Amino acid sequence: NAGIPSIPFSIASRYIHSPVEVIDMKDLEDGVKLLVEALKTKPKF
């Protein structure tokens, strides 16, 4: 029973429980780059 492989992924943000959440656009851009590179690799299970 190996389960379903998953990767926790999040981008730092402020005021998540308010009507307006704030993130740094550089963090978002870098997060997208990281996610794209992670998806390019074939995981070993």
PDBQT receptor file of N, H, CA, C and O in Angstrom, charges set to zero:
ATOM      1  N   ASN A   1       0.831  -1.188   0.000  1.00  0.00    +0.000 N 
ATOM      2  CA  ASN A   1       0.000   0.000   0.000  1.00  0.00    +0.000 C 
ATOM      3  C   ASN A   1       0.869   1.243   0.000  1.00  0.00    +0.000 C 
ATOM      4  O   ASN A   1       1.182   1.786   1.059  1.00  0.00    +0.000 OA
ATOM      5  N   ALA A   2       1.253   1.688  -1.164  1.00  0.00    +0.000 N 
ATOM      6  H   ALA A   2       0.998   1.247  -2.025  1.00  0.00    +0.000 HD
ATOM      7  CA  ALA A   2       2.112   2.857  -1.280  1.00  0.00    +0.000 C 
ATOM      8  C   ALA A   2       1.331   4.158  -1.191  1.00  0.00    +0.000 C 
ATOM      9  O   ALA A   2       1.911   5.206  -0.905  1.00  0.00    +0.000 OA
ATOM     10  N   GLY A   3       0.033   4.111  -1.430  1.00  0.00    +0.000 N 
ATOM     11  H   GLY A   3      -0.438   3.261  -1.662  1.00  0.00    +0.000 HD
ATOM     12  CA  GLY A   3      -0.760   5.337  -1.387  1.00  0.00    +0.000 C 
ATOM     13  C   GLY A   3      -0.576   6.174  -2.636  1.00  0.00    +0.000 C 
ATOM     14  O   GLY A   3      -0.037   5.707  -3.639  1.00  0.00    +0.000 OA
ATOM     15  N   ILE A   4      -1.022   7.396  -2.567  1.00  0.00    +0.000 N 
ATOM     16  H   ILE A   4      -1.460   7.776  -1.752  1.00  0.00    +0.000 HD
ATOM     17  CA  ILE A   4      -0.922   8.314  -3.694  1.00  0.00    +0.000 C 
ATOM     18  C   ILE A   4       0.219   9.281  -3.421  1.00  0.00    +0.000 C 
ATOM     19  O   ILE A   4       0.201   9.985  -2.410  1.00  0.00    +0.000 OA
ATOM     20  N   PRO A   5       1.222   9.329  -4.314  1.00  0.00    +0.000 N 
ATOM     21  CA  PRO A   5       2.329  10.263  -4.119  1.00  0.00    +0.000 C 
ATOM     22  C   PRO A   5       1.826  11.709  -4.165  1.00  0.00    +0.000 C 
ATOM     23  O   PRO A   5       0.977  12.056  -4.986  1.00  0.00    +0.000 OA
ATOM     24  N   SER A   6       2.350  12.525  -3.293  1.00  0.00    +0.000 N 
ATOM     25  H   SER A   6       3.040  12.243  -2.625  1.00  0.00    +0.000 HD
ATOM     26  CA  SER A   6       1.968  13.937  -3.288  1.00  0.00    +0.000 C 
ATOM     27  C   SER A   6       3.141  14.782  -2.818  1.00  0.00    +0.000 C 
ATOM     28  O   SER A   6       4.051  14.297  -2.146  1.00  0.00    +0.000 OA
ATOM     29  N   ILE A   7       3.098  16.053  -3.184  1.00  0.00    +0.000 N 
ATOM     30  H   ILE A   7       2.359  16.448  -3.729  1.00  0.00    +0.000 HD
ATOM     31  CA  ILE A   7       4.131  17.005  -2.779  1.00  0.00    +0.000 C 
ATOM     32  C   ILE A   7       3.429  18.223  -2.188  1.00  0.00    +0.000 C 
ATOM     33  O   ILE A   7       2.673  18.893  -2.891  1.00  0.00    +0.000 OA
ATOM     34  N   PRO A   8       3.662  18.522  -0.917  1.00  0.00    +0.000 N 
ATOM     35  CA  PRO A   8       3.080  19.750  -0.367  1.00  0.00    +0.000 C 
ATOM     36  C   PRO A   8       3.760  20.966  -1.000  1.00  0.00    +0.000 C 
ATOM     37  O   PRO A   8       4.986  21.013  -1.105  1.00  0.00    +0.000 OA
ATOM     38  N   PHE A   9       2.973  21.929  -1.413  1.00  0.00    +0.000 N 
ATOM     39  H   PHE A   9       1.978  21.891  -1.328  1.00  0.00    +0.000 HD
ATOM     40  CA  PHE A   9       3.511  23.105  -2.093  1.00  0.00    +0.000 C 
ATOM     41  C   PHE A   9       2.691  24.318  -1.683  1.00  0.00    +0.000 C 
ATOM     42  O   PHE A   9       1.462  24.296  -1.745  1.00  0.00    +0.000 OA
ATOM     43  N   SER A  10       3.369  25.367  -1.266  1.00  0.00    +0.000 N 
ATOM     44  H   SER A  10       4.368  25.386  -1.215  1.00  0.00    +0.000 HD
ATOM     45  CA  SER A  10       2.656  26.596  -0.922  1.00  0.00    +0.000 C 
ATOM     46  C   SER A  10       3.557  27.799  -1.156  1.00  0.00    +0.000 C 
ATOM     47  O   SER A  10       4.777  27.669  -1.258  1.00  0.00    +0.000 OA
ATOM     48  N   ILE A  11       2.949  28.948  -1.239  1.00  0.00    +0.000 N 
ATOM     49  H   ILE A  11       1.958  29.053  -1.157  1.00  0.00    +0.000 HD
ATOM     50  CA  ILE A  11       3.663  30.208  -1.411  1.00  0.00    +0.000 C 
ATOM     51  C   ILE A  11       3.347  31.069  -0.194  1.00  0.00    +0.000 C 
ATOM     52  O   ILE A  11       2.192  31.184   0.216  1.00  0.00    +0.000 OA
ATOM     53  N   ALA A  12       4.373  31.661   0.367  1.00  0.00    +0.000 N 
ATOM     54  H   ALA A  12       5.311  31.567   0.033  1.00  0.00    +0.000 HD
ATOM     55  CA  ALA A  12       4.192  32.498   1.555  1.00  0.00    +0.000 C 
ATOM     56  C   ALA A  12       3.221  33.637   1.258  1.00  0.00    +0.000 C 
ATOM     57  O   ALA A  12       3.288  34.268   0.203  1.00  0.00    +0.000 OA
ATOM     58  N   SER A  13       2.319  33.889   2.202  1.00  0.00    +0.000 N 
ATOM     59  H   SER A  13       2.264  33.376   3.059  1.00  0.00    +0.000 HD
ATOM     60  CA  SER A  13       1.343  34.964   2.026  1.00  0.00    +0.000 C 
ATOM     61  C   SER A  13       1.021  35.600   3.372  1.00  0.00    +0.000 C 
ATOM     62  O   SER A  13       1.334  35.053   4.430  1.00  0.00    +0.000 OA
ATOM     63  N   ARG A  14       0.396  36.751   3.306  1.00  0.00    +0.000 N 
ATOM     64  H   ARG A  14       0.142  37.195   2.447  1.00  0.00    +0.000 HD
ATOM     65  CA  ARG A  14      -0.036  37.468   4.508  1.00  0.00    +0.000 C 
ATOM     66  C   ARG A  14      -1.539  37.682   4.454  1.00  0.00    +0.000 C 
ATOM     67  O   ARG A  14      -2.134  37.736   3.378  1.00  0.00    +0.000 OA
ATOM     68  N   TYR A  15      -2.130  37.800   5.605  1.00  0.00    +0.000 N 
ATOM     69  H   TYR A  15      -1.647  37.757   6.479  1.00  0.00    +0.000 HD
ATOM     70  CA  TYR A  15      -3.549  38.137   5.754  1.00  0.00    +0.000 C 
ATOM     71  C   TYR A  15      -4.462  37.107   5.076  1.00  0.00    +0.000 C 
ATOM     72  O   TYR A  15      -5.417  37.472   4.390  1.00  0.00    +0.000 OA
ATOM     73  N   ILE A  16      -4.158  35.816   5.278  1.00  0.00    +0.000 N 
ATOM     74  H   ILE A  16      -3.382  35.520   5.835  1.00  0.00    +0.000 HD
ATOM     75  CA  ILE A  16      -4.925  34.776   4.586  1.00  0.00    +0.000 C 
ATOM     76  C   ILE A  16      -6.368  34.667   5.059  1.00  0.00    +0.000 C 
ATOM     77  O   ILE A  16      -7.203  34.105   4.351  1.00  0.00    +0.000 OA
ATOM     78  N   HIS A  17      -6.676  35.188   6.229  1.00  0.00    +0.000 N 
ATOM     79  H   HIS A  17      -5.997  35.645   6.804  1.00  0.00    +0.000 HD
ATOM     80  CA  HIS A  17      -8.050  35.120   6.731  1.00  0.00    +0.000 C 
ATOM     81  C   HIS A  17      -8.791  36.443   6.566  1.00  0.00    +0.000 C 
ATOM     82  O   HIS A  17      -9.787  36.692   7.245  1.00  0.00    +0.000 OA
ATOM     83  N   SER A  18      -8.306  37.283   5.668  1.00  0.00    +0.000 N 
ATOM     84  H   SER A  18      -7.497  37.081   5.116  1.00  0.00    +0.000 HD
ATOM     85  CA  SER A  18      -8.978  38.550   5.394  1.00  0.00    +0.000 C 
ATOM     86  C   SER A  18      -9.524  38.506   3.959  1.00  0.00    +0.000 C 
ATOM     87  O   SER A  18      -9.202  37.587   3.207  1.00  0.00    +0.000 OA
ATOM     88  N   PRO A  19     -10.335  39.479   3.582  1.00  0.00    +0.000 N 
ATOM     89  CA  PRO A  19     -10.861  39.488   2.210  1.00  0.00    +0.000 C 
ATOM     90  C   PRO A  19      -9.777  39.666   1.144  1.00  0.00    +0.000 C 
ATOM     91  O   PRO A  19      -9.984  39.319  -0.019  1.00  0.00    +0.000 OA
ATOM     92  N   VAL A  20      -8.617  40.210   1.544  1.00  0.00    +0.000 N 
ATOM     93  H   VAL A  20      -8.449  40.492   2.489  1.00  0.00    +0.000 HD
ATOM     94  CA  VAL A  20      -7.542  40.452   0.585  1.00  0.00    +0.000 C 
ATOM     95  C   VAL A  20      -6.266  39.789   1.083  1.00  0.00    +0.000 C 
ATOM     96  O   VAL A  20      -5.708  40.185   2.107  1.00  0.00    +0.000 OA
ATOM     97  N   GLU A  21      -5.813  38.784   0.356  1.00  0.00    +0.000 N 
ATOM     98  H   GLU A  21      -6.266  38.463  -0.476  1.00  0.00    +0.000 HD
ATOM     99  CA  GLU A  21      -4.569  38.097   0.698  1.00  0.00    +0.000 C 
ATOM    100  C   GLU A  21      -3.434  38.763  -0.068  1.00  0.00    +0.000 C 
ATOM    101  O   GLU A  21      -3.634  39.215  -1.196  1.00  0.00    +0.000 OA
ATOM    102  N   VAL A  22      -2.241  38.831   0.531  1.00  0.00    +0.000 N 
ATOM    103  H   VAL A  22      -2.079  38.464   1.447  1.00  0.00    +0.000 HD
ATOM    104  CA  VAL A  22      -1.109  39.516  -0.084  1.00  0.00    +0.000 C 
ATOM    105  C   VAL A  22       0.047  38.539  -0.257  1.00  0.00    +0.000 C 
ATOM    106  O   VAL A  22       0.410  37.817   0.672  1.00  0.00    +0.000 OA
ATOM    107  N   ILE A  23       0.625  38.525  -1.470  1.00  0.00    +0.000 N 
ATOM    108  H   ILE A  23       0.330  39.111  -2.225  1.00  0.00    +0.000 HD
ATOM    109  CA  ILE A  23       1.826  37.727  -1.718  1.00  0.00    +0.000 C 
ATOM    110  C   ILE A  23       2.846  38.590  -2.436  1.00  0.00    +0.000 C 
ATOM    111  O   ILE A  23       2.500  39.593  -3.061  1.00  0.00    +0.000 OA
ATOM    112  N   ASP A  24       4.096  38.196  -2.341  1.00  0.00    +0.000 N 
ATOM    113  H   ASP A  24       4.377  37.382  -1.833  1.00  0.00    +0.000 HD
ATOM    114  CA  ASP A  24       5.167  38.855  -3.077  1.00  0.00    +0.000 C 
ATOM    115  C   ASP A  24       5.213  38.208  -4.462  1.00  0.00    +0.000 C 
ATOM    116  O   ASP A  24       5.312  36.985  -4.562  1.00  0.00    +0.000 OA
ATOM    117  N   MET A  25       5.142  38.999  -5.519  1.00  0.00    +0.000 N 
ATOM    118  H   MET A  25       5.061  39.993  -5.437  1.00  0.00    +0.000 HD
ATOM    119  CA  MET A  25       5.111  38.450  -6.875  1.00  0.00    +0.000 C 
ATOM    120  C   MET A  25       6.373  37.659  -7.194  1.00  0.00    +0.000 C 
ATOM    121  O   MET A  25       6.315  36.693  -7.955  1.00  0.00    +0.000 OA
ATOM    122  N   LYS A  26       7.506  38.045  -6.631  1.00  0.00    +0.000 N 
ATOM    123  H   LYS A  26       7.554  38.830  -6.012  1.00  0.00    +0.000 HD
ATOM    124  CA  LYS A  26       8.752  37.295  -6.846  1.00  0.00    +0.000 C 
ATOM    125  C   LYS A  26       8.618  35.896  -6.250  1.00  0.00    +0.000 C 
ATOM    126  O   LYS A  26       9.086  34.926  -6.847  1.00  0.00    +0.000 OA
ATOM    127  N   ASP A  27       7.985  35.778  -5.082  1.00  0.00    +0.000 N 
ATOM    128  H   ASP A  27       7.605  36.566  -4.597  1.00  0.00    +0.000 HD
ATOM    129  CA  ASP A  27       7.746  34.463  -4.486  1.00  0.00    +0.000 C 
ATOM    130  C   ASP A  27       6.863  33.613  -5.394  1.00  0.00    +0.000 C 
ATOM    131  O   ASP A  27       7.104  32.417  -5.556  1.00  0.00    +0.000 OA
ATOM    132  N   LEU A  28       5.844  34.225  -5.984  1.00  0.00    +0.000 N 
ATOM    133  H   LEU A  28       5.648  35.197  -5.852  1.00  0.00    +0.000 HD
ATOM    134  CA  LEU A  28       4.956  33.502  -6.893  1.00  0.00    +0.000 C 
ATOM    135  C   LEU A  28       5.718  33.018  -8.125  1.00  0.00    +0.000 C 
ATOM    136  O   LEU A  28       5.593  31.858  -8.518  1.00  0.00    +0.000 OA
ATOM    137  N   GLU A  29       6.499  33.896  -8.727  1.00  0.00    +0.000 N 
ATOM    138  H   GLU A  29       6.600  34.838  -8.408  1.00  0.00    +0.000 HD
ATOM    139  CA  GLU A  29       7.271  33.525  -9.917  1.00  0.00    +0.000 C 
ATOM    140  C   GLU A  29       8.251  32.402  -9.607  1.00  0.00    +0.000 C 
ATOM    141  O   GLU A  29       8.371  31.449 -10.377  1.00  0.00    +0.000 OA
ATOM    142  N   ASP A  30       8.952  32.512  -8.482  1.00  0.00    +0.000 N 
ATOM    143  H   ASP A  30       8.855  33.287  -7.857  1.00  0.00    +0.000 HD
ATOM    144  CA  ASP A  30       9.906  31.470  -8.102  1.00  0.00    +0.000 C 
ATOM    145  C   ASP A  30       9.196  30.165  -7.756  1.00  0.00    +0.000 C 
ATOM    146  O   ASP A  30       9.716  29.083  -8.029  1.00  0.00    +0.000 OA
ATOM    147  N   GLY A  31       8.023  30.261  -7.164  1.00  0.00    +0.000 N 
ATOM    148  H   GLY A  31       7.600  31.140  -6.942  1.00  0.00    +0.000 HD
ATOM    149  CA  GLY A  31       7.243  29.069  -6.852  1.00  0.00    +0.000 C 
ATOM    150  C   GLY A  31       6.813  28.338  -8.110  1.00  0.00    +0.000 C 
ATOM    151  O   GLY A  31       6.848  27.109  -8.163  1.00  0.00    +0.000 OA
ATOM    152  N   VAL A  32       6.409  29.091  -9.124  1.00  0.00    +0.000 N 
ATOM    153  H   VAL A  32       6.381  30.090  -9.081  1.00  0.00    +0.000 HD
ATOM    154  CA  VAL A  32       6.025  28.485 -10.401  1.00  0.00    +0.000 C 
ATOM    155  C   VAL A  32       7.226  27.789 -11.028  1.00  0.00    +0.000 C 
ATOM    156  O   VAL A  32       7.103  26.668 -11.521  1.00  0.00    +0.000 OA
ATOM    157  N   LYS A  33       8.387  28.443 -11.013  1.00  0.00    +0.000 N 
ATOM    158  H   LYS A  33       8.487  29.353 -10.612  1.00  0.00    +0.000 HD
ATOM    159  CA  LYS A  33       9.603  27.829 -11.560  1.00  0.00    +0.000 C 
ATOM    160  C   LYS A  33       9.941  26.537 -10.830  1.00  0.00    +0.000 C 
ATOM    161  O   LYS A  33      10.284  25.535 -11.458  1.00  0.00    +0.000 OA
ATOM    162  N   LEU A  34       9.845  26.559  -9.515  1.00  0.00    +0.000 N 
ATOM    163  H   LEU A  34       9.566  27.373  -9.005  1.00  0.00    +0.000 HD
ATOM    164  CA  LEU A  34      10.134  25.374  -8.710  1.00  0.00    +0.000 C 
ATOM    165  C   LEU A  34       9.171  24.239  -9.046  1.00  0.00    +0.000 C 
ATOM    166  O   LEU A  34       9.590  23.093  -9.204  1.00  0.00    +0.000 OA
ATOM    167  N   LEU A  35       7.900  24.553  -9.152  1.00  0.00    +0.000 N 
ATOM    168  H   LEU A  35       7.559  25.484  -9.023  1.00  0.00    +0.000 HD
ATOM    169  CA  LEU A  35       6.892  23.540  -9.459  1.00  0.00    +0.000 C 
ATOM    170  C   LEU A  35       7.107  22.955 -10.855  1.00  0.00    +0.000 C 
ATOM    171  O   LEU A  35       6.992  21.743 -11.039  1.00  0.00    +0.000 OA
ATOM    172  N   VAL A  36       7.415  23.793 -11.829  1.00  0.00    +0.000 N 
ATOM    173  H   VAL A  36       7.508  24.778 -11.679  1.00  0.00    +0.000 HD
ATOM    174  CA  VAL A  36       7.670  23.317 -13.194  1.00  0.00    +0.000 C 
ATOM    175  C   VAL A  36       8.856  22.363 -13.207  1.00  0.00    +0.000 C 
ATOM    176  O   VAL A  36       8.787  21.300 -13.823  1.00  0.00    +0.000 OA
ATOM    177  N   GLU A  37       9.939  22.729 -12.535  1.00  0.00    +0.000 N 
ATOM    178  H   GLU A  37       9.995  23.592 -12.035  1.00  0.00    +0.000 HD
ATOM    179  CA  GLU A  37      11.117  21.860 -12.499  1.00  0.00    +0.000 C 
ATOM    180  C   GLU A  37      10.825  20.559 -11.766  1.00  0.00    +0.000 C 
ATOM    181  O   GLU A  37      11.309  19.501 -12.169  1.00  0.00    +0.000 OA
ATOM    182  N   ALA A  38      10.051  20.622 -10.708  1.00  0.00    +0.000 N 
ATOM    183  H   ALA A  38       9.658  21.481 -10.381  1.00  0.00    +0.000 HD
ATOM    184  CA  ALA A  38       9.708  19.407  -9.962  1.00  0.00    +0.000 C 
ATOM    185  C   ALA A  38       8.876  18.467 -10.826  1.00  0.00    +0.000 C 
ATOM    186  O   ALA A  38       9.035  17.249 -10.743  1.00  0.00    +0.000 OA
ATOM    187  N   LEU A  39       7.999  19.014 -11.647  1.00  0.00    +0.000 N 
ATOM    188  H   LEU A  39       7.870  20.004 -11.715  1.00  0.00    +0.000 HD
ATOM    189  CA  LEU A  39       7.150  18.180 -12.503  1.00  0.00    +0.000 C 
ATOM    190  C   LEU A  39       7.906  17.598 -13.693  1.00  0.00    +0.000 C 
ATOM    191  O   LEU A  39       7.444  16.634 -14.304  1.00  0.00    +0.000 OA
ATOM    192  N   LYS A  40       9.059  18.167 -14.030  1.00  0.00    +0.000 N 
ATOM    193  H   LYS A  40       9.434  18.950 -13.533  1.00  0.00    +0.000 HD
ATOM    194  CA  LYS A  40       9.875  17.641 -15.128  1.00  0.00    +0.000 C 
ATOM    195  C   LYS A  40      10.609  16.367 -14.739  1.00  0.00    +0.000 C 
ATOM    196  O   LYS A  40      10.969  15.570 -15.605  1.00  0.00    +0.000 OA
ATOM    197  N   THR A  41      10.832  16.170 -13.460  1.00  0.00    +0.000 N 
ATOM    198  H   THR A  41      10.540  16.817 -12.756  1.00  0.00    +0.000 HD
ATOM    199  CA  THR A  41      11.584  15.001 -13.010  1.00  0.00    +0.000 C 
ATOM    200  C   THR A  41      10.652  13.829 -12.772  1.00  0.00    +0.000 C 
ATOM    201  O   THR A  41       9.508  14.002 -12.352  1.00  0.00    +0.000 OA
ATOM    202  N   LYS A  42      11.154  12.637 -13.044  1.00  0.00    +0.000 N 
ATOM    203  H   LYS A  42      12.083  12.497 -13.385  1.00  0.00    +0.000 HD
ATOM    204  CA  LYS A  42      10.364  11.429 -12.819  1.00  0.00    +0.000 C 
ATOM    205  C   LYS A  42      10.666  10.918 -11.417  1.00  0.00    +0.000 C 
ATOM    206  O   LYS A  42      11.804  10.552 -11.121  1.00  0.00    +0.000 OA
ATOM    207  N   PRO A  43       9.662  10.893 -10.558  1.00  0.00    +0.000 N 
ATOM    208  CA  PRO A  43       9.908  10.420  -9.185  1.00  0.00    +0.000 C 
ATOM    209  C   PRO A  43      10.169   8.916  -9.139  1.00  0.00    +0.000 C 
ATOM    210  O   PRO A  43       9.663   8.161  -9.969  1.00  0.00    +0.000 OA
ATOM    211  N   LYS A  44      10.962   8.495  -8.160  1.00  0.00    +0.000 N 
ATOM    212  H   LYS A  44      11.372   9.109  -7.485  1.00  0.00    +0.000 HD
ATOM    213  CA  LYS A  44      11.237   7.075  -7.947  1.00  0.00    +0.000 C 
ATOM    214  C   LYS A  44      10.418   6.614  -6.754  1.00  0.00    +0.000 C 
ATOM    215  O   LYS A  44      10.567   7.139  -5.651  1.00  0.00    +0.000 OA
ATOM    216  N   PHE A  45       9.555   5.636  -6.976  1.00  0.00    +0.000 N 
ATOM    217  H   PHE A  45       9.434   5.210  -7.873  1.00  0.00    +0.000 HD
ATOM    218  CA  PHE A  45       8.717   5.111  -5.903  1.00  0.00    +0.000 C 
ATOM    219  C   PHE A  45       9.030   3.664  -5.671  1.00  0.00    +0.000 C 
ATOM    220  O   PHE A  45       8.428   3.034  -4.802  1.00  0.00    +0.000 OA
TER     221      PHE A  45
